[in-house]
């Protein structure tokens, strides 16, 4: 089954008739699923898990946050591709159905997790206005903005990482309109438009840094670090336009050299200063973007490994893996350390996420599929 989806997705990018905004064979447009991206989703989760766990430490502890960027690049790439396929099939995009599908995917597990934490840890939670503000920010998907404002939001255990869902929902709010604007442009004009957005965000960073704002303000606001989203959009259009892959290899080599220099300079996420405030997010997004590039049209063996059945399953439940992993880490017995503790945490996360997927998420995913114009991975 996955092989059929992979062939359809490959045809989506390699068939030259699927050039800019030309109608292609309907069979190609009925389903868009790239199974190897599920393997990348699990990879992104592993990076985040190692960022939050004590083992193996070192590089992964300091830079596992880049797994979040990998999630963002994948999302931007997939939704740009899906919107384009929908437009090719129907001549337009249904923005209301797009939002409905996103809500059905994100909200049920999100609200369930918040409710579980509130009930299970009610005795250790301080029920005050700070918690109320945090809950309001979470349910209105402004959690990242409240955090970035410096007003504080601590109070809900094991949920510090959920700001990313607000970040993504804010991106979802604009991507259909952004796609419609970019879809009317030729390849060069699209690159210029994306470049202008990046330039404006860099100018905004400069202003905020000049006003004394520090990490994590820039990190938490989509407009202030749009690199992973812009790169995912650019990557999707690049392949839709039938462009060669070698420029991404060049970008990867450049990003790796800069990243190596950054590592040797001892820079970490909490002490970025000077030029690194402008470079680090672009470097991370580029490296993660090239992994997405390689998953689409990279070496055959690399793609086959990412598309292996176990990784496809783990990618399918990756949303739950991300949501539950801090809770799972807290459940690891204190006498388990190092590799044993790491393995226990991973297994606990997988167990909770698997149960959550089939009990909580899957009914809503089947409902979401009912409103899909271009089918993706089956629930």
Secondary structure, DSSP 8 states (H G I E B T S, - for coil): -HHHHHHHHHHHHH-GGG-TT----HHHHSB---THHHHHHHHHHHHHHHHHSSSS-HHHHHHTTHHHHHHHHHHHHHHHHHHHHHHHHHSS--HHHHHHHHHHHHHHHHHHHHHHHHHHTTTTS--SHHHHHHHHHHHTT-HHHHHHTTS----STT-GGGHHHHHHHHHHHHHHHHHHHHHTS-HHHHHHHHHHHHHHHHHHHHHHHHTT--TTHHHH-GGGS-HHHHHHHHHHHHHHTT--SHHHHHHHHHHHHHHHHHHHTT--TTS--TTHHHHHHHHHHHHHHHHHHHHHHS-HHHHHHHTSHHHHHHHHTHHHHHHHHHHHHHHS-TT--HHHHHHHHHHHHHHHHHHHIIIIIHHHHHHHHHT-SSB-S--
